[in-house]
Amino acid sequence: MTEIMAPIQKKLVLLAGRSHPELANAVADELGIPLSKTVAYDFANGEIFVRFEESVRGADAFVLQSHTTPINTWIMEQLIMVDALKRASAKRISVIMPFYGYARQDKKHRGREPISARLIADLFKTAGADRLMTVDLHTSQIQGFFDGPVDHLFSLPLLAKHVKESVGHDRITVVSPDAGRVRVAEKWTDILGAPLAIIHKRRDPDVPNQVKVFEVVGEVEGRVCVVVDDMIDTGGTIVKAAETLFEQGAAGVIVAATHAILSDPARDRLQNSNISEVIVTDTLPIVDEARFPKLTVLSIAPLLAKAITEVFTDGSVTSMFDDTPSHQMGN
Protein backbone atom coordinates (compact mmCIF):
# COMPACT_ATOMS: atom_id res chain seq x y z
CA MET A 1 0.00 0.00 0.00
CA THR A 2 1.42 3.35 -1.06
CA GLU A 3 1.76 5.88 1.73
CA ILE A 4 0.60 9.40 0.83
CA MET A 5 3.22 11.98 1.74
CA ALA A 6 2.06 15.14 3.47
CA PRO A 7 2.79 18.33 1.49
CA ILE A 8 6.04 20.00 2.46
CA GLN A 9 5.55 23.38 4.08
CA LYS A 10 7.49 26.26 2.55
CA LYS A 11 10.04 27.83 4.86
CA LEU A 12 11.06 31.48 4.71
CA VAL A 13 14.52 32.31 6.02
CA LEU A 14 15.79 35.89 6.33
CA LEU A 15 19.53 36.30 6.64
CA ALA A 16 21.57 39.48 6.83
CA GLY A 17 25.15 40.56 6.53
CA ARG A 18 26.82 42.92 8.94
CA SER A 19 26.55 46.18 6.98
CA HIS A 20 23.15 47.48 8.19
CA PRO A 21 21.80 45.52 11.19
CA GLU A 22 19.18 48.19 11.98
CA LEU A 23 17.48 47.72 8.61
CA ALA A 24 17.74 43.92 8.82
CA ASN A 25 16.07 43.87 12.23
CA ALA A 26 13.36 46.28 11.05
CA VAL A 27 12.55 44.05 8.06
CA ALA A 28 12.43 40.98 10.32
CA ASP A 29 10.05 42.81 12.66
CA GLU A 30 7.80 43.74 9.74
CA LEU A 31 7.73 40.10 8.64
CA GLY A 32 7.17 38.86 12.18
CA ILE A 33 10.05 36.40 11.99
CA PRO A 34 13.50 36.29 13.61
CA LEU A 35 16.67 36.83 11.64
CA SER A 36 18.41 33.54 11.00
CA LYS A 37 21.42 33.21 13.27
CA THR A 38 24.65 33.74 11.40
CA VAL A 39 28.28 33.70 12.48
CA ALA A 40 30.45 36.10 10.48
CA TYR A 41 33.89 37.47 11.18
CA ASP A 42 37.11 38.59 9.50
CA PHE A 43 40.38 36.73 9.58
CA ALA A 44 43.58 38.65 10.31
CA ASN A 45 44.33 39.02 6.60
CA GLY A 46 40.88 40.44 5.84
CA GLU A 47 39.22 37.28 4.54
CA ILE A 48 35.58 36.83 5.57
CA PHE A 49 34.10 33.73 7.18
CA VAL A 50 30.35 33.02 7.30
CA ARG A 51 28.39 30.11 8.75
CA PHE A 52 24.66 29.70 9.32
CA GLU A 53 23.69 28.21 12.68
CA GLU A 54 20.45 26.59 11.53
CA SER A 55 19.42 24.41 8.61
CA VAL A 56 18.42 26.15 5.38
CA ARG A 57 17.82 22.97 3.38
CA GLY A 58 14.80 23.44 1.12
CA ALA A 59 14.26 26.99 2.39
CA ASP A 60 13.25 30.09 0.49
CA ALA A 61 16.23 32.19 1.58
CA PHE A 62 16.43 35.98 1.41
CA VAL A 63 19.89 37.50 1.95
CA LEU A 64 19.87 41.19 2.88
CA GLN A 65 22.96 43.37 2.62
CA SER A 66 23.32 47.11 2.10
CA HIS A 67 26.23 47.98 -0.17
CA THR A 68 27.68 50.74 1.96
CA THR A 69 31.21 51.74 2.95
CA PRO A 70 33.43 49.67 2.82
CA ILE A 71 31.41 48.59 -0.19
CA ASN A 72 33.74 45.90 -1.52
CA THR A 73 33.80 44.16 1.87
CA TRP A 74 30.02 43.98 2.14
CA ILE A 75 29.52 42.84 -1.46
CA MET A 76 32.04 40.06 -0.89
CA GLU A 77 30.34 39.05 2.35
CA GLN A 78 26.99 38.80 0.61
CA LEU A 79 28.50 36.72 -2.19
CA ILE A 80 29.98 34.34 0.38
CA MET A 81 26.60 34.06 2.11
CA VAL A 82 24.94 33.16 -1.19
CA ASP A 83 27.58 30.51 -1.86
CA ALA A 84 27.07 29.07 1.63
CA LEU A 85 23.29 28.90 1.04
CA LYS A 86 23.75 27.17 -2.29
CA ARG A 87 26.04 24.56 -0.75
CA ALA A 88 23.59 24.09 2.14
CA SER A 89 20.79 23.17 -0.32
CA ALA A 90 18.56 26.23 0.01
CA LYS A 91 15.72 25.81 -2.49
CA ARG A 92 15.71 29.42 -3.73
CA ILE A 93 18.10 32.27 -2.97
CA SER A 94 16.94 35.87 -3.30
CA VAL A 95 19.58 38.57 -2.92
CA ILE A 96 18.28 41.81 -1.41
CA MET A 97 20.51 44.78 -2.11
CA PRO A 98 18.52 47.92 -1.22
CA PHE A 99 21.31 49.94 -2.85
CA TYR A 100 22.92 48.25 -5.84
CA GLY A 101 26.67 48.69 -5.54
CA TYR A 102 28.51 49.98 -8.63
CA ALA A 103 25.18 50.98 -10.24
CA ARG A 104 26.71 54.21 -11.57
CA GLN A 105 29.14 52.16 -13.68
CA ASP A 106 26.39 50.84 -15.95
CA LYS A 107 27.95 51.74 -19.31
CA LYS A 108 31.21 52.69 -20.95
CA HIS A 109 31.70 56.45 -21.30
CA ARG A 110 35.10 56.08 -22.96
CA GLY A 111 37.28 53.24 -24.22
CA ARG A 112 39.00 50.75 -21.90
CA GLU A 113 36.43 51.21 -19.10
CA PRO A 114 34.56 48.42 -17.28
CA ILE A 115 30.82 47.94 -16.97
CA SER A 116 31.01 47.14 -13.27
CA ALA A 117 27.25 47.03 -12.69
CA ARG A 118 27.09 44.05 -15.09
CA LEU A 119 29.99 42.39 -13.28
CA ILE A 120 28.11 42.63 -9.96
CA ALA A 121 25.10 40.86 -11.50
CA ASP A 122 27.34 38.14 -12.97
CA LEU A 123 29.08 37.59 -9.63
CA PHE A 124 25.81 37.01 -7.80
CA LYS A 125 24.54 34.68 -10.50
CA THR A 126 27.75 32.66 -10.35
CA ALA A 127 27.55 32.52 -6.55
CA GLY A 128 24.10 30.94 -6.80
CA ALA A 129 21.51 33.72 -6.60
CA ASP A 130 18.16 32.95 -8.23
CA ARG A 131 16.78 36.51 -8.12
CA LEU A 132 17.73 40.04 -7.13
CA MET A 133 15.70 42.60 -5.22
CA THR A 134 16.73 46.25 -5.16
CA VAL A 135 15.35 49.76 -4.70
CA ASP A 136 15.49 52.59 -7.25
CA LEU A 137 18.23 51.50 -9.60
CA HIS A 138 20.41 54.25 -11.02
CA THR A 139 19.24 53.18 -14.48
CA SER A 140 16.53 50.66 -15.34
CA GLN A 141 18.74 48.88 -17.87
CA ILE A 142 20.64 47.25 -14.98
CA GLN A 143 17.67 44.89 -14.60
CA GLY A 144 18.79 43.24 -17.83
CA PHE A 145 22.29 42.52 -16.51
CA PHE A 146 21.11 39.66 -14.27
CA ASP A 147 20.09 36.35 -15.81
CA GLY A 148 16.98 35.86 -13.72
CA PRO A 149 14.15 37.80 -12.08
CA VAL A 150 14.91 41.27 -10.76
CA ASP A 151 12.43 42.90 -8.40
CA HIS A 152 12.88 46.63 -8.92
CA LEU A 153 11.17 48.42 -6.03
CA PHE A 154 10.31 52.11 -5.89
CA SER A 155 10.51 54.49 -2.94
CA LEU A 156 8.56 57.17 -4.82
CA PRO A 157 5.20 56.57 -3.03
CA LEU A 158 6.92 56.77 0.37
CA LEU A 159 8.88 59.94 -0.42
CA ALA A 160 6.01 61.66 -2.25
CA LYS A 161 3.61 60.98 0.63
CA HIS A 162 5.98 62.77 3.02
CA VAL A 163 6.34 65.73 0.65
CA LYS A 164 2.57 66.02 0.20
CA GLU A 165 1.99 65.99 3.94
CA SER A 166 4.70 68.52 4.74
CA VAL A 167 4.33 70.94 1.83
CA GLY A 168 1.11 70.25 -0.04
CA HIS A 169 1.05 70.17 -3.82
CA ASP A 170 -0.33 73.57 -4.88
CA ARG A 171 3.02 75.39 -4.63
CA ILE A 172 5.33 72.59 -5.75
CA THR A 173 7.44 72.33 -8.86
CA VAL A 174 9.27 69.03 -9.32
CA VAL A 175 12.85 69.49 -10.48
CA SER A 176 15.10 67.02 -12.24
CA PRO A 177 18.75 67.82 -11.41
CA ASP A 178 19.87 66.61 -14.84
CA ALA A 179 18.52 65.19 -18.09
CA GLY A 180 19.12 61.63 -16.94
CA ARG A 181 16.60 61.98 -14.10
CA VAL A 182 13.76 63.41 -16.19
CA ARG A 183 11.81 60.16 -16.40
CA VAL A 184 11.90 59.75 -12.61
CA ALA A 185 10.88 63.39 -12.15
CA GLU A 186 7.92 62.89 -14.50
CA LYS A 187 6.64 60.11 -12.24
CA TRP A 188 6.76 62.60 -9.36
CA THR A 189 4.77 65.17 -11.35
CA ASP A 190 2.06 62.59 -12.03
CA ILE A 191 1.70 61.71 -8.34
CA LEU A 192 1.92 65.28 -7.01
CA GLY A 193 0.04 66.92 -9.86
CA ALA A 194 2.87 69.44 -10.12
CA PRO A 195 4.75 71.01 -13.05
CA LEU A 196 8.24 69.90 -14.06
CA ALA A 197 11.48 71.82 -14.37
CA ILE A 198 14.85 70.52 -15.56
CA ILE A 199 18.34 71.69 -14.70
CA HIS A 200 20.76 71.44 -17.58
CA LYS A 201 24.23 70.60 -16.34
CA ARG A 202 27.56 69.32 -17.50
CA ARG A 203 30.07 67.30 -15.49
CA ASP A 204 33.78 68.07 -15.64
CA PRO A 205 35.24 64.86 -17.21
CA ASP A 206 38.64 65.48 -15.64
CA VAL A 207 37.44 66.08 -12.05
CA PRO A 208 35.30 63.37 -10.36
CA ASN A 209 32.15 64.55 -8.52
CA GLN A 210 32.43 68.06 -9.99
CA VAL A 211 29.41 69.49 -11.77
CA LYS A 212 28.88 72.69 -13.71
CA VAL A 213 25.25 73.87 -13.61
CA PHE A 214 24.06 75.97 -16.51
CA GLU A 215 20.36 76.79 -16.71
CA VAL A 216 16.84 75.93 -15.58
CA VAL A 217 14.21 74.86 -18.09
CA GLY A 218 10.76 75.43 -16.62
CA GLU A 219 8.95 77.82 -14.28
CA VAL A 220 10.32 77.91 -10.72
CA GLU A 221 9.87 81.52 -9.65
CA GLY A 222 7.86 81.75 -6.42
CA ARG A 223 7.56 77.96 -6.25
CA VAL A 224 8.71 75.38 -3.69
CA CYS A 225 11.06 73.23 -5.74
CA VAL A 226 11.38 69.53 -4.94
CA VAL A 227 14.65 68.28 -6.40
CA VAL A 228 14.38 64.51 -6.89
CA ASP A 229 17.26 62.11 -7.40
CA ASP A 230 18.12 58.47 -6.77
CA MET A 231 21.10 59.18 -4.51
CA ILE A 232 23.08 61.85 -2.70
CA ASP A 233 26.81 61.24 -2.55
CA THR A 234 29.00 64.26 -1.86
CA GLY A 235 26.06 66.66 -2.20
CA GLY A 236 27.78 68.83 -4.80
CA THR A 237 25.19 68.31 -7.54
CA ILE A 238 22.24 68.94 -5.23
CA VAL A 239 23.65 72.07 -3.61
CA LYS A 240 24.57 73.63 -6.98
CA ALA A 241 21.11 72.75 -8.27
CA ALA A 242 19.54 74.50 -5.27
CA GLU A 243 21.71 77.59 -5.77
CA THR A 244 20.62 77.76 -9.41
CA LEU A 245 16.95 77.46 -8.44
CA PHE A 246 17.21 80.27 -5.89
CA GLU A 247 18.92 82.43 -8.51
CA GLN A 248 15.84 81.86 -10.68
CA GLY A 249 13.52 83.03 -7.89
CA ALA A 250 12.49 79.79 -6.20
CA ALA A 251 10.68 80.35 -2.89
CA GLY A 252 12.22 77.25 -1.33
CA VAL A 253 14.05 74.03 -2.15
CA ILE A 254 13.45 70.52 -0.76
CA VAL A 255 15.52 67.52 -1.79
CA ALA A 256 14.14 63.97 -1.98
CA ALA A 257 16.44 61.04 -2.73
CA THR A 258 16.35 57.31 -2.06
CA HIS A 259 19.95 56.48 -1.23
CA ALA A 260 21.87 58.58 1.31
CA ILE A 261 25.51 57.79 0.58
CA LEU A 262 26.55 61.12 2.15
CA SER A 263 30.27 60.97 1.53
CA ASP A 264 32.32 63.85 2.89
CA PRO A 265 31.66 66.76 2.69
CA ALA A 266 27.94 66.12 2.06
CA ARG A 267 26.85 66.80 5.63
CA ASP A 268 28.38 70.29 5.80
CA ARG A 269 27.39 71.19 2.25
CA LEU A 270 23.75 70.31 2.77
CA GLN A 271 23.41 71.74 6.27
CA ASN A 272 25.02 75.05 5.27
CA SER A 273 22.95 75.41 2.09
CA ASN A 274 19.60 77.15 1.64
CA ILE A 275 17.88 73.78 1.23
CA SER A 276 15.14 73.53 3.86
CA GLU A 277 14.85 69.71 4.09
CA VAL A 278 16.66 66.66 2.73
CA ILE A 279 14.41 63.57 2.65
CA VAL A 280 16.00 60.13 2.22
CA THR A 281 15.33 56.50 3.07
CA ASP A 282 17.41 54.10 5.14
CA THR A 283 18.48 51.83 2.28
CA LEU A 284 21.98 52.67 3.51
CA PRO A 285 23.05 53.12 7.14
CA ILE A 286 23.61 56.75 8.11
CA VAL A 287 26.21 57.20 10.82
CA ASP A 288 25.71 59.89 13.45
CA GLU A 289 28.56 61.94 12.00
CA ALA A 290 26.74 62.18 8.66
CA ARG A 291 23.39 63.28 10.11
CA PHE A 292 22.30 66.90 10.34
CA PRO A 293 19.18 68.80 11.48
CA LYS A 294 17.71 69.21 7.98
CA LEU A 295 17.85 65.46 7.31
CA THR A 296 14.66 63.34 7.40
CA VAL A 297 15.10 59.56 7.16
CA LEU A 298 12.13 57.38 6.16
CA SER A 299 12.06 53.61 6.75
CA ILE A 300 12.25 51.35 3.70
CA ALA A 301 11.67 48.23 5.83
CA PRO A 302 7.89 47.95 5.20
CA LEU A 303 8.46 48.07 1.44
CA LEU A 304 11.14 45.36 1.57
CA ALA A 305 9.04 43.17 3.86
CA LYS A 306 6.03 43.45 1.57
CA ALA A 307 8.14 42.52 -1.46
CA ILE A 308 9.64 39.53 0.37
CA THR A 309 6.12 38.35 1.26
CA GLU A 310 4.97 38.65 -2.35
CA VAL A 311 7.95 36.66 -3.62
CA PHE A 312 7.63 33.99 -0.93
CA THR A 313 3.90 33.49 -1.57
CA ASP A 314 4.39 33.58 -5.36
CA GLY A 315 2.40 36.81 -5.48
CA SER A 316 2.99 39.89 -7.59
CA VAL A 317 5.64 42.45 -6.69
CA THR A 318 4.35 44.69 -9.48
CA SER A 319 0.92 44.81 -7.81
CA MET A 320 2.50 46.64 -4.87
CA PHE A 321 2.56 49.75 -7.03
CA ASP A 322 -0.87 49.40 -8.58
CA ASP A 323 -2.15 52.43 -6.67
CA THR A 324 -0.03 54.46 -9.06
CA PRO A 325 -0.74 54.34 -12.81
CA SER A 326 1.36 51.58 -14.30
CA HIS A 327 3.13 53.90 -16.72
CA GLN A 328 4.57 55.78 -13.77
CA MET A 329 6.48 52.74 -12.57
CA GLY A 330 8.03 52.05 -15.92
CA ASN A 331 7.07 48.33 -15.71
N, C-alpha and C positions, 0 to 999 in steps of 0.2 A: 504494500500500500504506500503510495507516494505521500510524503508529508508536505503540506503546504507551508511555505516559508512566509513569515510575517514581513510586511513591507519595511524596508530600512528607512529609519527616520533621518532626514537631512540634518546636518550639524553645521552651525555657523560658528566660525572661530575668528576672532578679531585679534590681530597681533600688531605690535607697534615697535618701531625702532626708538632710539634714544633722543632723536632730534627735537621733538615737540610733545613731551608727555602730557602737558595740559590739554592739548587738543585731543590726543588719544583717549584720555580719561573722559573728556566731555562727550566724545562720540560713543564710547562704551556706555555712559550714563543714559544717553539718548536711546540707545538700543536696548537698555535694560539687561545687559550682559557684562560679565567681568572681562577684562583684558586677559588673554592667554598669558600664562607666566613664561617669561623668557629670560634666559641668562645671556648677557652680552657684555663683553669687555674687550679692552685692547691689550695686545701683547706689548712688550717693551719696544719692539721695532715698529710698532704702529699697525700691525696686522689685527684684524677684527675676528673675534670668535663669537658665535651665536649657537645657542641650543635651546630648544623648546622643552619645557618641563611637563608637558602632557601630550597625549597622543593626538595626532592630526590626521590619522589614516581615514580616508573617505570623507574628509571634511571639506566644506566650502570655506576656504581660507581667504581672509582679507588682510593685506599687509599695508599698514599705514606708516608713511614716513614723509616728513616735510623736508624738501631739499633746500636747507638753509645753510648758513656758514657753520662749519667748514663743509661746503657742499659736496666735495668729492668723497669725503669720509662717509656722509650719510647716504649718498647714492650707493656706494660700495656696500655699506651695511645692509641696505634694503635688497640688493642683489644677492648677497649671501643668505639672507632670510628666505628669499624665494627659492634658492637652490636647496636649502635645508628642507623646505616644505615639499619640494618635488621629490627629494630622496626619501622623505617620510611618508610618501603615498597620499598626500592631500589630493582630493578629487578635482578641485578647481582652485586656481590661485589668481586672485584679483589684486593687482597692485594699485594702491591709492597714493597718489602723489598730488596733494592739493595744489602745490606749485611745481610745475614741470621744469626741472633743472635743465639748463642749456637751451631753453625754448627760444631765446633771442638769436641763436645760431641755427636758424631754420633754412638758410639758403646761402649760396656763395655770392658775395658782393664783388669779389675780385678773384683772380686766378690763384690757385694753390692754397685755397682756404677749405676747412672742413665743413661738413654739415653735421654739427655735433648733436642737434636735436634728433636726427635720424639714428645716430649711433646709440643714443640713450634707449630709443625704442628697440633697436636690435639687441642690445645687451640684456634687456629685461625679457625679451622673447627667448633668447638663448638660455637664460637662467631658468626658464620654465613658467613664465607668466602666461596666463590664458587671456587676461583682459587688463586694460588700464582704466583708471578712473582719475580724472583731474578737473581742476576748476579754472575757467577762463584762460584758455591757452593764448599765448602771444599771437599766434596765427592759427586759423582753423585747419590749414593744410597739414599740420603736425599729426592730426588724427590718421592721416593716410600713411604715416611712417611705420605704424605698428601693424603687424600681420595678425590681426584679431580685433575683437570689439574694443572700442574706446568710448567710455562714458564721459562726454564733455559737459560738465555742469556749469551753471551760470549763477553768479552772485548778484546779477542785475536786480532781480526782484527785491532782494534783501537791502541792497544799497539804496535803490530808488524809494522804497518804503520809508527809510529813515529821512531821506531828503524831503519827501512830501510832507512828512509829519513835522519837520523842523522849519521848513521854509514855505511850504505851499507851492503851487505850480503857476500861479498867475504872473509872478515876476521873474520866472526862471528862463534863462537861455542856456541850453546845453552846448558845451564847447568841446570840440575835438582838438587835442593839442597838436595833432599833425594829420596829414592825409591818410596815413595808415590806420588811424583809429576812427575814421568817419563812419564805417559800417556799425561799429559798436555804439557810437554816439547817436546814430539814427534810431537804434533800438530804444535808447533812453528817451528820445523825443516822442516816440510812439507811446511809451508808458506815461510820461509826464505831461504829454500834450503841450510841449514847449518847442519854440523855434530852435534852429541849429546854427551854430557859428563854427568856423574852422580857422585854426591858426596855421598859416603857412610858415614852415621853418626849414632850415637846412643844417645838417650836422657838419661839423668840421672833421673831414676824413682822417686828418693827421693827429687829432687830439681826442682820445676816448672820453665819452660822457660830456662833451662840450657841444652846445647847441646854439645856433644863431636864429633868433626869431625875427621874422620879417613883418608880416601883416595879418590883420584879422579880416576874414571874409564872413560877413553877416552882421546883424544889428545887435550890439551889446550895450549901447549907451543907456544908462539908467536901469539896467537889468542886473539881477543876481545871477552870475555866471557859475554854472556847475561844470568844472573841468573833469572829464571822465577819462580814465586810462586803466590799463590792466595791471600796472605795477608802478611803484615809486622806488627808485634806487637811490641815487644821490640827491634827488630833489631839484637838480638844476633845470631840467625841462619844465617842470611844473611851476617853479618860481618865476622863470622868465616868461612863461605863458601868462601868469597872473599879472606881472608887471605890464605886459603888452595890453591886457584887457583893461587895466586901470587907466592906462594912457588913452584908451579909446572911450573912456567915460563910464566904465562898469561901476555899478553901485556897490558891488561886493563880489567876492570870489570864494567858492567852496570847491574842494577837491574830493573826488570819490574814486578810489582805486581798490582793486581786489587784493593785490599782493604787496605787503609792506616790507620791502627788502631793507630800506632805510640805512644804506651804507653811509659812512661819514662823507660829507658833513650834512646829511639830510636833516637831522634834528634841528640844528641851529638855523639852517636855511629856511626851513618851513616855519619855525617858531618866530623868527625875526621878520618874516614877510608880512604882507598885508592880507594874506589868506585868512579867512575867519575860522574855517574848520577843515580838517583833513579826515575823511572817513575811509576806513579800511576794514578788512576782515582779518581773522587770525589764521589764515592759511599758513603763515609763517610765524614763528615765535618772535615776540618783540621784547627785547631785554629792557630793563628799567632805564638804562642809559640812553636808549633810543626814543623813549616816550617823552611827550611834551604836552602842555595844557590844551593845545588846539586839537590833539589827536583823539578820535573816537574809533574804538575797535569793536566790530560786530562779530558775533560768533558764527562760524561756518559749520559747526558741529551738527545742528539739526539737518542741514542740507546733505551732508555726507551720510548721516545715519539713514535718512530717507532713501538715498540712492542705494546704499548697501542693502536695505530691506527689499527694494524693488528687484535688485539683481538676485538676491538669495531666493526670493519667492517666484522668480521667473516672471516678474512684472515688467512694467514699462518705465524706464528712466525718462524717456521723452515726455511721458504724460505728466511728470512733475511740473512741467512748464506750460501746461495746457491753458492756464489762466491767462497767459499772454498769447497774442496771435502767433501762430506757428512761424510766420515769416520773420518775426522778431528774433527768434532763437537761431535762425540760420540752419535748422535741421528739420 
